[in-house]
Amino acid sequence: MLTYLAIAVLALVAGLLIVAARKPDLFEVSRSATIRATPERIFALLSDFREWGAWSPYEKKDPAMKRSFKGETSGVGAVYAFDGNKQAGTGELAIVEVQAPTKLAITLDMTKPMACHNLITFSLTPAEGGTLVTWHMQGACPFMGKVMGTIFNMDRMVGGDFEKGLAALKQATERPQLVAAAA
């Protein structure tokens, strides 16, 4: 009986490894939402790392997270370093491309809980009722990442965070702006 159990476990592990080996070498996660705001208003919150606290779901994963900026907080070359708990992780975001107000590209270099190097893009296109915002991330998927992706659904995990972030971005940009009192 124990022999059959061992054979079944080995077959299961072998099957998992075969499925993982057949997965693509690149992963991609995307989510989109239409926001009733101009691309300029939305882009202002995306392109300045100081504004990420208003909408990024990762900012809320660890309120005690250490944050620092290198150089400017917006524009090509801006870097945002973070060191948080296991959920928030440790790493850096760097703005690598700005096409205001339609595209923002950022590299994500994580060191904890796992090392990775991903490219994040935000695309903003005019749409009926506002602006269609697409949050996209892609990165290399080495073999161990493929194994983990077979067990844990990366699209569902990261995509859920993207959905929360887009909802928060929608809330932050759709609420009426305070109007300064007339002098």
Secondary structure, DSSP 8 states (H G I E B T S, - for coil): -HHHHHHHHHHHHHHHHHHHHTS-SEEEEEEEEEESS-HHHHHHHHSBGGGGGGT-GGGGS-TT-EEEEES-SBSTT-EEEEE--TTT-EEEEEEEEEETTTEEEEEEEEEESS-EEEEEEEEEEEETTEEEEEEEEEEE--HHHHHHHHHS-HHHHHHHHHHHHHHHHHHHHHS--------
